[in-house]
Amino acid sequence: MASRPRTFIDCWWVIHDGGLLLLIPYLLMLHRAWRGCRLRLFTLITDDDVSYEEVERRTKKFLESVRIDAEVVPIVFEGSVERIYERTIR
């Protein structure tokens, strides 16, 4: 059996919902077809957030508490949280 290249499951975490959005990629990774993949969690940094490092630290701490192994990739977003929410709903 040929080895497959390691791939990623990408998850965009826009609004902190207690981890429900992380459940889907976690469950995917339990299936043998996705078992070799790594989870990348993209989290948005808005003008309201403390700093890049602080958001990354808090997100990693949360992931540790729910025992999910993921790479955290903070993305700086220029705009308001209300605008993000509106675009997500549409």
N, C-alpha and C positions, 0 to 999 in steps of 0.2 A: 504494500500500500504506500503510495507516494505521500510525502508529508506536505501539508498545505501551509502556505505562508501565514504567519500570524497576522491577524487583522484586528480591527477595533469595532466595538459597538459604541457609537457616539450618542450621548444623551445631552440635550440642551435643557438646563435647569433654569427657568426664568423666574419662577416664584417659589419660594420655600413653602412646600405643602406638607411637610412632615415626613417626606421620603416616599410617598406613594408613587411618584413618577420614576423613582429608582427601582421600584419593584419589577417593572417590565423588563429592563435589560438584565437584571439579576436572574430572573426566571429564564430568560433566553439562554443565559450562560450555563444553566443547569442541563440543557439539552446537549446531546453528544455532538450535534452539528456545529454548535456555537461554543463548545467547552474551551477551545484553545484561544478564544478571543479575549482581548483586554477591554475593559470599560474605560472610556474617556468621558469625563463629566465637564461640560462647558458651562460655566456659570458667569452671568453678566454682572459687571461692575458698573453702577450708575453714579451720577454726581453725588448722590446721597450717601454712598458707602464710605467707610473709613479710609481704606487704602487697598491696593492690590494685594499686599502681603497679608493683611488682616482678613480679607475675604477668603483667600486661599487657606489660611490657617483655620478659620472657623469651619470651612467646608470639609477640610481633611478631618477635623475633630468630629464633626457630625458623622462622616463616613465610618470612622473608627467605632463610634458608638452603635451604629447599626451593622457593623461587621461586614462592610462591603469594600472590597479592594478596587480602587479606581484611581486613575490619573486625573488630577484636577487641573483644568485649563481655564483660568479666569480671562474673560474678554471685556475690554473697556468699551462701554456704550455711552456715546454722547447723546444725552436726552433725558427725559423724565421717566419715572416709574409708571406714571399714568399712561404715557405714550406706549410703553412696552406692553402694558396690560391691554390697551385698546387694540393694538396690532395682533396680539395673541388671540384675543376673542374673535376678531374678524377672521 
